[in-house]
Amino acid sequence: MIELLSTAAVIGSGIVAGVFFAVAVSVLPAVQTLPADRYVDLHRKLGEGYHPVMPLVVTAGVLADAVLLFVASGAAARTLFGVALLALVGVQLVSQFGNVPINKRVHALDPGAIPADWQDPREPWRAWHRLRTAFALTALACNALAVALLR
């Protein structure tokens, strides 16, 4: 059971960290260059592929780390699984209370009728994304190290 859970923890946190890293270094710089109407349209399309897959992957990682926190052998490994758990909960909180509200505002816009007083959400979205990317990378590093200690 520990092998299965630790594999799920590493794969889950690895997928999240990898996707977030790719978005941070590739997607966001490209999105910054788009005019508002094209940005809104692309933002909507990117969200279609992201939801509900990524929240489920994060939740699977949270569950694996939560169980490993209690069943893994060795205090150091359990501590690392605990830190990974907290980091993935951080991902969830930042997503839910930082990025998702911005996503909802962007999705409510008509790309063909951007208001003149529209406040571009790209910078705040990017800042929230950077924070959750740091949490995801922390979770991956902690899970990988914890698994190495189990060997």
FENBELGI-V375273 format. One record per residue. N is the residue number from 1. RES is the residue in one small letter. SS is DSSP state (A for helix, B for strand, O for the rest). PSI is psi in radians with two decimals (NA if undefined). OMEGA is omega in whole degrees, -180 to 180 (999 if undefined). Layout:
N_RES_SS_PSI_OMEGA ; N_RES_SS_PSI_OMEGA
//
This chain:
1_m_O_-0.72_-179 ; 2_i_A_-0.67_179 ; 3_e_A_-0.76_179 ; 4_l_A_-0.81_-180 ; 5_l_A_-0.72_-180 ; 6_s_A_-0.59_175 ; 7_t_A_-0.77_178 ; 8_a_A_-0.70_-180 ; 9_a_A_-0.79_-179 ; 10_v_A_-0.79_-180 ; 11_i_A_-0.80_-180 ; 12_g_A_-0.91_-179 ; 13_s_A_-0.53_178 ; 14_g_A_-0.73_177 ; 15_i_A_-0.82_-179 ; 16_v_A_-0.86_-180 ; 17_a_A_-0.73_-180 ; 18_g_A_-0.79_179 ; 19_v_A_-0.82_-179 ; 20_f_A_-0.70_178 ; 21_f_A_-0.79_180 ; 22_a_A_-0.74_178 ; 23_v_A_-0.77_-177 ; 24_a_A_-0.71_-174 ; 25_v_A_-0.25_-176 ; 26_s_A_-0.96_-174 ; 27_v_A_-0.86_-176 ; 28_l_A_-0.77_176 ; 29_p_A_-0.65_178 ; 30_a_A_-0.73_-179 ; 31_v_A_-0.59_-179 ; 32_q_A_-0.44_-176 ; 33_t_O_-0.16_-174 ; 34_l_O_2.56_170 ; 35_p_O_2.78_-172 ; 36_a_A_-0.81_-177 ; 37_d_A_-0.72_179 ; 38_r_A_-0.60_176 ; 39_y_A_-0.84_-179 ; 40_v_A_-0.77_179 ; 41_d_A_-0.80_180 ; 42_l_A_-0.71_179 ; 43_h_A_-0.76_178 ; 44_r_A_-0.79_-178 ; 45_k_A_-0.69_179 ; 46_l_A_-0.67_-180 ; 47_g_A_-0.54_-180 ; 48_e_A_-0.68_-179 ; 49_g_A_-0.42_-175 ; 50_y_A_-0.71_-176 ; 51_h_O_2.40_1 ; 52_p_O_0.19_-172 ; 53_v_A_-0.93_-174 ; 54_m_A_-0.75_176 ; 55_p_A_-0.61_177 ; 56_l_A_-0.67_179 ; 57_v_A_-0.76_178 ; 58_v_A_-0.78_-180 ; 59_t_A_-0.70_177 ; 60_a_A_-0.73_177 ; 61_g_A_-0.71_178 ; 62_v_A_-0.82_-178 ; 63_l_A_-0.75_179 ; 64_a_A_-0.81_-180 ; 65_d_A_-0.64_-180 ; 66_a_A_-0.73_179 ; 67_v_A_-0.76_-179 ; 68_l_A_-0.53_177 ; 69_l_A_-0.56_-177 ; 70_f_A_-0.45_-174 ; 71_v_A_-0.24_-179 ; 72_a_O_2.62_178 ; 73_s_O_2.46_178 ; 74_g_O_2.26_-179 ; 75_a_A_-0.67_-179 ; 76_a_A_-0.79_179 ; 77_a_A_-0.76_179 ; 78_r_A_-0.71_178 ; 79_t_A_-0.78_179 ; 80_l_A_-0.70_176 ; 81_f_A_-0.61_177 ; 82_g_A_-0.74_178 ; 83_v_A_-0.72_177 ; 84_a_A_-0.73_177 ; 85_l_A_-0.86_179 ; 86_l_A_-0.68_179 ; 87_a_A_-0.72_178 ; 88_l_A_-0.59_173 ; 89_v_A_-0.66_174 ; 90_g_A_-0.74_176 ; 91_v_A_-0.82_-178 ; 92_q_A_-0.78_-178 ; 93_l_A_-0.79_179 ; 94_v_A_-0.75_179 ; 95_s_A_-0.89_-174 ; 96_q_A_-0.68_-173 ; 97_f_A_-0.16_178 ; 98_g_A_-1.10_-174 ; 99_n_A_-0.75_-176 ; 100_v_A_-0.77_177 ; 101_p_A_-0.65_177 ; 102_i_A_-0.76_178 ; 103_n_A_-0.77_-179 ; 104_k_A_-0.71_178 ; 105_r_A_-0.72_-180 ; 106_v_A_-0.73_-179 ; 107_h_A_-0.41_180 ; 108_a_O_-0.21_-178 ; 109_l_O_2.58_170 ; 110_d_O_2.03_-178 ; 111_p_O_-0.45_-180 ; 112_g_O_-0.04_-177 ; 113_a_O_1.04_178 ; 114_i_O_2.19_-179 ; 115_p_O_2.61_-180 ; 116_a_O_-0.54_-178 ; 117_d_O_0.28_-179 ; 118_w_O_2.31_175 ; 119_q_O_1.99_-177 ; 120_d_O_2.10_-176 ; 121_p_O_0.07_-173 ; 122_r_A_-0.74_-179 ; 123_e_A_-0.83_177 ; 124_p_A_-0.65_179 ; 125_w_A_-0.76_-179 ; 126_r_A_-0.71_179 ; 127_a_A_-0.78_177 ; 128_w_A_-0.71_-179 ; 129_h_A_-0.71_178 ; 130_r_A_-0.72_179 ; 131_l_A_-0.81_-179 ; 132_r_A_-0.47_174 ; 133_t_A_-0.73_177 ; 134_a_A_-0.73_176 ; 135_f_A_-0.77_-178 ; 136_a_A_-0.73_178 ; 137_l_A_-0.64_176 ; 138_t_A_-0.79_179 ; 139_a_A_-0.78_-180 ; 140_l_A_-0.83_-179 ; 141_a_A_-0.76_180 ; 142_c_A_-0.74_178 ; 143_n_A_-0.76_-179 ; 144_a_A_-0.77_179 ; 145_l_A_-0.72_179 ; 146_a_A_-0.76_179 ; 147_v_A_-0.69_178 ; 148_a_A_-0.63_179 ; 149_l_A_-0.42_178 ; 150_l_A_-0.36_-176 ; 151_r_O_NA_999
//
